[in-house]
Amino acid sequence: MQRTNINDIIAFLAVARERSFTKAAAKLGVSQSALSHTVRGLEEKLGLRLLTRTTRSVSPTEAGERLLHSVGPRLDEIDAEMAALTALRDKPAGNIRITAGDHAVQTVLWPVMQRILADYPDISIEVLTDSALRDIVAERLDAGIRLGESLDKDMIALPVSGDLRLVVVGAPSYFASRPRPEAPNDLTDHNCINIRMQTYGGLYAWEFEKDGRALRVRVDGQLTFNNTGSILNACLAGFGLAYLMEDTVADHVAAGRLVKVLEDWSPPFAGYYLYYPSRRQPTPAFSVLINALRRNATITIG
């Protein structure tokens, strides 16, 4: 059998992981036709079909799955070791890919990123902003930032923020013709702005607690969004009540543009964690991010 070119295997792994020639070609920076030709050439060298192709999808065959799970991790280890060589440079360099929700990006990640980018011009950071839980191993991400309750047990988790708190808010114009809710169940009589969860696709049930008593309320209203920015704008315009992070609405509350209600039903909860696989050796660039987030958390948590 002819010696296999490592680039051919990299091409196959990209398609197998993305389940798409189009996405894999964009990731590798090559044309879709060139990528298809490369994978087909690899299959011919091996004498095996590695991918099942249909008009709508691409998936690995049994042989493809074996190659993906046996060779893929080894190439990831090589990539990590090559990246680790940058420790021999005067300053760390390399790429960092991280996933986080919008609130975590704005309040935890972005303040730290600004300092890193200024101090380490050879470090590049790619941020995937969404609330869905991603498989950071399968998607070859370096880390994620999420609430501690949603983390897998085989991850290293480091606290990177202080406690958080959700609060119910409404614009003065909204309350001009409606009474303020006195208890969570009163929300069923109000126009509430729903958020659709990207992870499960369902609507978030507003969670409350007081004196050890927990309540989950399924609210209803005219508007549903899957991002907090749109919810905040609609709430400011008087189109309904919103349940948002307290620091997100703090300036608007202080300025009188929003009013908080049901505060005694909204206790604080544990904040964000940086998580990454316990089996992966951090690159020098990623170590810079970890240390910066740790320092920032020490200041925040106090």
C-alpha positions in Angstrom: 0.0 0.0 0.0 1.2 3.5 -0.8 2.4 5.6 2.1 -0.5 7.8 3.2 0.0 11.5 3.2 -0.8 13.0 6.7 -2.6 15.9 5.0 -5.0 13.3 3.5 -5.9 12.1 6.9 -6.3 15.6 8.2 -8.7 16.3 5.4 -10.7 13.1 6.2 -10.9 14.0 9.9 -12.2 17.5 9.2 -15.0 16.1 7.0 -15.8 13.3 9.5 -15.9 15.7 12.4 -17.9 18.4 10.7 -20.2 15.9 8.9 -20.0 18.2 5.9 -17.6 18.8 3.0 -18.7 22.4 2.8 -18.0 23.2 6.5 -14.7 21.2 6.5 -13.5 23.0 3.3 -14.2 26.4 4.9 -12.3 25.3 8.1 -9.3 24.0 6.1 -9.3 27.0 3.7 -9.6 24.8 0.6 -12.2 24.4 -2.1 -14.9 21.8 -1.6 -14.0 20.0 -4.9 -10.3 19.8 -3.8 -11.3 18.4 -0.5 -13.6 15.8 -2.0 -10.8 14.8 -4.4 -8.3 14.4 -1.5 -10.7 12.2 0.5 -11.5 10.1 -2.5 -7.8 9.6 -3.1 -7.3 8.4 0.5 -10.2 5.9 0.1 -8.6 4.6 -3.1 -5.2 4.2 -1.4 -6.7 2.3 1.5 -9.2 0.3 -0.6 -11.9 1.2 1.8 -15.0 3.5 1.8 -14.5 5.9 4.7 -17.5 8.2 4.2 -21.1 7.6 3.3 -22.3 10.4 1.2 -25.9 11.4 0.4 -27.4 14.6 -1.0 -28.1 15.9 2.5 -25.4 14.4 4.8 -22.0 12.9 5.2 -21.2 10.3 7.9 -18.3 7.9 8.5 -18.6 4.3 7.6 -17.4 1.6 10.1 -13.9 2.0 8.8 -14.2 5.7 8.9 -15.3 5.7 12.5 -12.3 3.5 13.4 -9.9 5.9 11.7 -11.6 8.9 13.3 -11.4 7.5 16.9 -8.0 5.9 16.6 -5.9 8.3 14.6 -7.9 11.5 15.4 -6.8 11.7 19.1 -3.2 11.0 18.1 -3.1 13.9 15.7 -4.7 16.1 18.4 -1.8 15.1 20.7 0.7 16.0 18.0 -1.0 19.4 17.5 -0.9 20.0 21.3 2.8 19.1 21.5 3.7 21.3 18.6 1.8 24.2 20.2 3.6 23.5 23.4 6.9 24.3 21.7 5.9 27.9 21.6 6.9 27.9 25.3 10.4 28.2 24.0 9.6 31.6 22.5 10.0 34.8 24.4 6.2 35.1 24.6 3.5 32.5 24.2 1.8 32.3 20.9 -1.0 30.3 19.3 -4.8 30.0 18.9 -7.4 29.6 21.6 -10.9 28.5 20.8 -13.5 28.9 23.6 -17.3 28.7 23.9 -19.4 30.8 26.3 -22.8 32.4 26.6 -23.2 36.0 25.8 -23.4 37.2 29.4 -20.2 35.2 30.3 -18.5 36.7 27.3 -19.3 40.2 28.2 -18.8 40.0 32.0 -16.0 37.4 32.4 -14.2 36.8 29.1 -14.0 40.1 27.3 -12.4 42.1 30.2 -9.6 39.4 30.4 -9.3 39.1 26.6 -8.5 42.8 26.2 -5.5 42.5 28.4 -4.3 39.3 26.8 -4.6 40.6 23.3 -2.6 43.8 24.2 0.1 41.9 26.0 0.5 38.9 23.7 0.2 40.0 20.1 0.9 36.4 18.9 -2.1 34.9 20.7 -5.4 34.7 18.7 -8.7 34.0 20.4 -11.8 32.6 18.7 -15.0 32.9 20.8 -18.2 30.9 19.9 -21.0 32.7 21.7 -24.1 30.7 22.4 -26.0 29.2 25.3 -25.9 25.6 24.0 -23.7 23.1 25.7 -21.0 22.1 23.2 -18.8 19.0 23.2 -15.5 20.8 23.5 -13.5 17.6 22.8 -15.4 16.6 19.6 -15.4 20.2 18.4 -11.7 20.7 19.2 -12.4 23.6 21.5 -9.9 24.5 24.2 -12.4 25.3 26.9 -15.8 26.6 27.7 -17.4 28.9 30.3 -20.7 27.8 31.9 -22.5 27.6 35.2 -21.1 24.8 37.4 -24.3 22.8 37.5 -24.1 22.1 33.8 -20.5 20.7 33.7 -19.4 17.1 32.9 -17.6 15.3 35.7 -14.5 14.5 33.7 -13.7 18.2 33.2 -11.3 20.4 35.2 -13.5 23.3 36.4 -12.2 26.6 37.8 -14.4 29.3 39.2 -14.1 32.5 37.2 -16.8 34.8 38.6 -18.6 35.6 41.8 -22.2 34.7 42.6 -24.8 35.6 40.1 -28.5 36.6 40.5 -31.5 36.7 38.2 -34.1 39.5 38.8 -37.5 40.1 37.3 -37.7 43.6 35.8 -40.2 45.7 34.0 -40.4 49.2 32.6 -42.4 51.9 34.4 -44.6 52.2 31.4 -45.5 48.5 31.7 -46.5 48.9 35.3 -48.5 52.1 34.6 -51.6 49.9 33.9 -50.7 46.7 35.8 -50.1 45.8 39.4 -46.7 44.6 40.4 -46.5 40.9 41.1 -46.2 40.0 44.8 -45.4 36.3 44.4 -44.0 34.2 41.5 -47.4 32.7 40.7 -48.7 36.2 40.0 -46.6 36.2 36.8 -49.2 34.0 35.1 -51.3 37.2 34.9 -48.5 39.2 33.3 -47.1 39.6 29.8 -43.6 38.0 30.2 -40.9 37.8 27.7 -39.8 34.2 27.2 -36.3 32.9 26.3 -35.9 29.7 24.2 -33.0 27.6 25.4 -30.6 26.7 22.6 -29.5 23.5 24.4 -32.8 21.8 24.6 -35.0 24.0 22.4 -37.6 24.5 25.1 -38.7 27.6 26.9 -36.9 28.5 30.2 -39.1 28.1 33.3 -38.4 31.0 35.6 -36.8 29.6 38.8 -37.4 31.2 42.2 -36.6 30.4 45.8 -37.5 31.8 49.2 -37.1 30.3 52.7 -36.1 27.0 51.3 -39.1 26.8 49.0 -38.3 26.5 45.3 -40.8 27.4 42.5 -40.6 27.0 38.7 -43.1 29.2 36.8 -44.0 28.7 33.2 -44.6 32.2 32.0 -46.5 33.4 28.9 -46.4 36.4 26.7 -46.3 37.8 23.2 -42.6 37.7 22.8 -39.9 34.9 22.8 -36.2 35.4 22.0 -33.1 33.2 22.2 -30.8 36.0 23.3 -30.8 38.4 26.3 -30.0 41.5 24.3 -33.4 41.3 22.5 -35.2 40.5 25.7 -33.7 43.6 27.4 -34.7 45.9 24.5 -38.2 44.6 24.5 -38.5 45.0 28.3 -37.1 48.6 28.1 -39.8 49.3 25.5 -42.5 48.2 27.9 -43.5 45.0 26.1 -43.4 42.8 29.1 -41.5 41.5 32.2 -38.1 40.0 31.8 -35.9 37.7 33.9 -32.3 38.8 33.5 -28.9 38.8 35.2 -28.9 41.6 37.8 -25.6 43.2 36.5 -27.2 43.3 33.0 -30.0 45.6 34.2 -28.2 47.4 37.0 -27.6 50.7 35.1 -31.2 50.7 33.8 -32.6 50.2 37.3 -30.4 52.9 38.7 -31.5 55.3 36.0 -35.2 54.5 36.6 -35.7 52.9 33.2 -36.5 49.5 34.8 -38.0 48.5 38.1 -37.1 45.3 40.0 -39.9 43.1 41.5 -40.0 39.8 43.4 -36.5 40.5 44.8 -37.0 38.4 47.9 -37.7 35.4 45.6 -34.4 35.8 43.7 -31.4 34.6 45.9 -27.9 34.5 44.4 -26.4 31.3 43.0 -22.9 30.0 42.1 -21.3 31.8 39.1 -19.4 30.7 36.1 -16.6 28.1 35.7 -13.9 27.7 33.1 -13.9 24.1 32.1 -11.6 22.0 29.9 -10.7 18.3 29.5 -8.6 16.8 32.3 -6.7 14.7 29.8 -5.6 17.6 27.7 -2.3 19.4 28.3 -2.8 23.2 28.2 -0.8 25.0 25.6 1.3 28.0 26.7 -1.3 30.4 25.1 -4.2 28.7 26.9 -2.2 28.8 30.2 -2.0 32.6 29.8 -5.8 32.7 29.5 -6.3 30.4 32.6 -3.9 32.5 34.7 -5.6 35.7 33.6 -9.1 34.4 34.4 -7.9 33.2 37.8 -6.5 36.6 38.7 -9.7 38.3 37.6 -11.8 35.8 39.6 -9.7 36.5 42.7 -10.5 40.2 42.4 -14.2 39.5 41.6 -14.9 36.8 44.2 -12.7 38.6 46.7 
